[in-house]
Amino acid sequence: MAGRLVVLVSGSGTNLQALLDASVDPSYGVRVVAVGADRDGIEGLSRAARANVPTFVEKLGDYSTRAEWDEVVSTRIAAYEPDLVVSAGFMKILGKPTLDAFPVLNTHPALLPSFPGAHGVRDALAHGAKVTGCTVMLADEGVDTGPIVAQEAVPVLPDDDEATLHERIKAVERRLLVDVVGRMVREGWTVSGRTVRIGK
């Protein structure tokens, strides 16, 4: 039985596409069973539709409180009985109902704990970093503070700007995310404090 994956998106869905492409191979052991979004009309939802994957949209603005939205999102995810949830460019911090119910993977375009937040690539450049990269982590209630699962370095080239560096990081991020998701689902994982080990 393939592991069940719910992927959450807010934009173009390139990480989602990488997961969809990988899941075509039965040996990958993972199937994307649903894609959720916080807004309509995005390419991530179109990618899901082309792959015949069910989708749902829950806009924060449609709810009177953040807590209400958190509960609804958790309920929508639960309907698909996922083994793992991937926040793939999802531009909302997931609430306690989702984080308590499911393991959630997130990615960040820097080597955490350096340069957390929305501008990891810009901040690395501004700091004069010679090496940056990407991180796959288990999400918690903070901003890029969850236990680190995997990281890969990306050199900062002398003529890099934010766009060129981010594109190179995203290429590595897609490959790393696909690898980590597959290994976690196939081999299992344990968390001890802040240490995550894949394989039991």
C-alpha positions as CSV (number, residue, x, y, z in Angstrom):
1,M,0.0,0.0,0.0
2,A,1.4,3.4,-1.0
3,G,1.6,6.0,1.7
4,R,-1.0,8.7,1.6
5,L,0.1,12.3,1.1
6,V,-1.9,15.5,1.4
7,V,-0.1,18.5,-0.1
8,L,-0.9,22.1,0.7
9,V,-0.1,24.9,-1.8
10,S,-0.5,28.6,-2.2
11,G,1.1,29.3,-5.6
12,S,2.7,27.6,-8.6
13,G,3.0,24.2,-7.0
14,T,6.5,23.2,-8.4
15,N,7.2,21.1,-5.3
16,L,3.8,19.5,-5.7
17,Q,4.6,18.7,-9.3
18,A,7.9,17.0,-8.2
19,L,5.9,14.8,-5.8
20,L,3.3,14.0,-8.4
21,D,6.0,13.0,-10.9
22,A,7.8,10.8,-8.4
23,S,4.6,9.1,-7.3
24,V,4.0,7.8,-10.8
25,D,6.7,5.2,-10.1
26,P,5.1,2.5,-7.8
27,S,8.5,1.9,-6.1
28,Y,8.3,5.4,-4.7
29,G,5.7,4.2,-2.3
30,V,3.7,7.4,-2.0
31,R,0.5,8.7,-3.5
32,V,-0.8,12.2,-3.4
33,V,-4.4,11.7,-2.3
34,A,-5.4,15.4,-2.1
35,V,-4.2,19.0,-2.6
36,G,-5.4,21.8,-0.4
37,A,-5.0,25.5,-1.0
38,D,-5.8,28.8,0.8
39,R,-6.9,30.6,-2.4
40,D,-8.5,29.9,-5.8
41,G,-7.1,30.2,-9.3
42,I,-3.5,29.1,-8.7
43,E,-1.3,26.8,-10.8
44,G,-0.9,24.4,-7.9
45,L,-4.6,23.5,-8.1
46,S,-4.4,23.2,-11.9
47,R,-1.5,20.7,-11.5
48,A,-3.6,18.7,-9.2
49,A,-6.6,18.7,-11.6
50,R,-4.4,17.6,-14.5
51,A,-3.2,14.7,-12.3
52,N,-6.8,13.8,-11.3
53,V,-6.1,14.5,-7.7
54,P,-9.0,15.9,-5.5
55,T,-8.6,19.4,-4.3
56,F,-10.1,21.7,-1.6
57,V,-9.8,25.4,-0.9
58,E,-10.2,27.1,2.4
59,K,-9.7,30.8,2.5
60,L,-8.8,32.4,5.8
61,G,-11.0,35.4,5.0
62,D,-14.1,33.3,4.8
63,Y,-13.9,32.6,8.6
64,S,-14.6,34.9,11.5
65,T,-11.6,33.7,13.4
66,R,-8.2,32.1,12.7
67,A,-9.1,29.3,15.2
68,E,-12.2,28.4,13.1
69,W,-10.2,28.2,9.9
70,D,-7.6,26.0,11.7
71,E,-10.3,23.5,12.7
72,V,-11.8,23.4,9.2
73,V,-8.5,22.9,7.5
74,S,-7.6,20.1,9.9
75,T,-11.0,18.4,9.2
76,R,-10.6,18.7,5.5
77,I,-7.1,17.1,5.7
78,A,-8.4,14.4,8.0
79,A,-11.0,13.3,5.4
80,Y,-8.2,12.0,3.2
81,E,-6.5,10.0,6.0
82,P,-3.0,11.0,5.2
83,D,0.2,9.4,6.5
84,L,2.0,12.7,5.9
85,V,1.1,16.3,5.1
86,V,3.4,18.5,3.1
87,S,3.3,22.2,3.3
88,A,4.7,23.0,-0.2
89,G,4.8,26.7,-0.5
90,F,1.7,27.0,1.6
91,M,1.8,30.6,2.9
92,K,-0.1,30.1,6.1
93,I,1.2,28.8,9.4
94,L,-0.8,25.7,10.2
95,G,-2.7,25.7,13.5
96,K,-2.5,23.3,16.5
97,P,-5.5,21.1,15.3
98,T,-3.5,20.1,12.2
99,L,-0.1,19.9,13.8
100,D,-1.5,17.8,16.7
101,A,-3.2,15.4,14.3
102,F,-0.7,14.9,11.5
103,P,3.1,14.9,10.8
104,V,3.6,18.0,8.6
105,L,6.7,18.5,6.5
106,N,7.8,22.0,5.4
107,T,10.6,23.4,3.4
108,H,12.7,26.6,3.7
109,P,15.2,28.1,1.3
110,A,18.1,28.5,3.7
111,L,20.1,26.4,6.1
112,L,18.1,26.7,9.3
113,P,18.5,28.0,12.0
114,S,20.1,30.7,9.8
115,F,17.8,33.1,7.9
116,P,14.3,32.0,9.0
117,G,11.2,33.7,7.8
118,A,9.8,34.9,4.5
119,H,13.0,36.3,3.0
120,G,15.6,33.5,3.6
121,V,17.3,34.0,0.2
122,R,17.4,37.8,0.4
123,D,18.6,37.7,3.9
124,A,21.5,35.3,3.1
125,L,22.6,37.5,0.3
126,A,22.4,40.7,2.4
127,H,24.5,38.9,5.1
128,G,27.2,38.1,2.6
129,A,26.8,34.3,3.1
130,K,29.0,32.2,0.8
131,V,26.9,29.1,1.3
132,T,23.2,28.8,1.8
133,G,20.8,26.0,0.9
134,C,17.5,24.4,1.8
135,T,16.0,22.7,4.8
136,V,13.2,20.1,5.1
137,M,11.7,20.2,8.6
138,L,8.8,18.9,10.6
139,A,6.5,21.9,11.1
140,D,5.6,23.2,14.5
141,E,3.7,26.3,15.7
142,G,6.7,28.6,15.1
143,V,8.1,30.1,12.0
144,D,10.8,27.7,10.6
145,T,11.5,26.4,14.1
146,G,10.6,22.7,13.8
147,P,13.0,19.7,14.0
148,I,15.2,19.5,10.9
149,V,14.9,16.4,8.8
150,A,17.4,17.1,6.0
151,Q,19.4,19.9,4.6
152,E,21.5,20.5,1.5
153,A,24.0,23.3,0.8
154,V,23.9,25.6,-2.2
155,P,26.9,27.9,-2.9
156,V,26.3,31.6,-3.3
157,L,28.0,32.7,-6.6
158,P,29.6,36.1,-6.9
159,D,27.1,37.3,-9.5
160,D,24.0,35.9,-7.8
161,D,21.0,38.0,-7.2
162,E,17.9,36.9,-5.3
163,A,16.2,35.4,-8.3
164,T,19.1,33.4,-9.6
165,L,20.1,32.1,-6.2
166,H,16.4,31.2,-5.4
167,E,16.1,29.2,-8.6
168,R,19.1,27.1,-7.8
169,I,17.9,26.5,-4.3
170,K,14.4,25.5,-5.5
171,A,15.9,22.9,-7.9
172,V,17.8,21.3,-4.9
173,E,14.7,21.7,-2.7
174,R,12.5,19.8,-5.0
175,R,14.9,16.9,-5.2
176,L,15.5,16.9,-1.5
177,L,11.8,17.0,-0.6
178,V,11.0,14.1,-2.9
179,D,13.8,12.0,-1.4
180,V,12.8,12.8,2.2
181,V,9.0,12.2,1.7
182,G,9.7,8.8,0.0
183,R,12.1,7.7,2.6
184,M,9.9,8.7,5.6
185,V,6.9,6.9,4.2
186,R,8.8,3.8,3.1
187,E,11.1,3.5,6.2
188,G,9.3,5.4,9.0
189,W,11.0,7.9,11.3
190,T,11.5,8.8,14.9
191,V,11.8,12.1,16.7
192,S,13.8,12.5,19.9
193,G,14.0,16.1,21.0
194,R,15.1,18.0,17.9
195,T,16.7,14.9,16.3
196,V,14.8,13.3,13.5
197,R,16.0,9.9,12.3
198,I,14.6,8.2,9.1
199,G,14.4,4.4,9.4
200,K,13.4,2.5,12.5
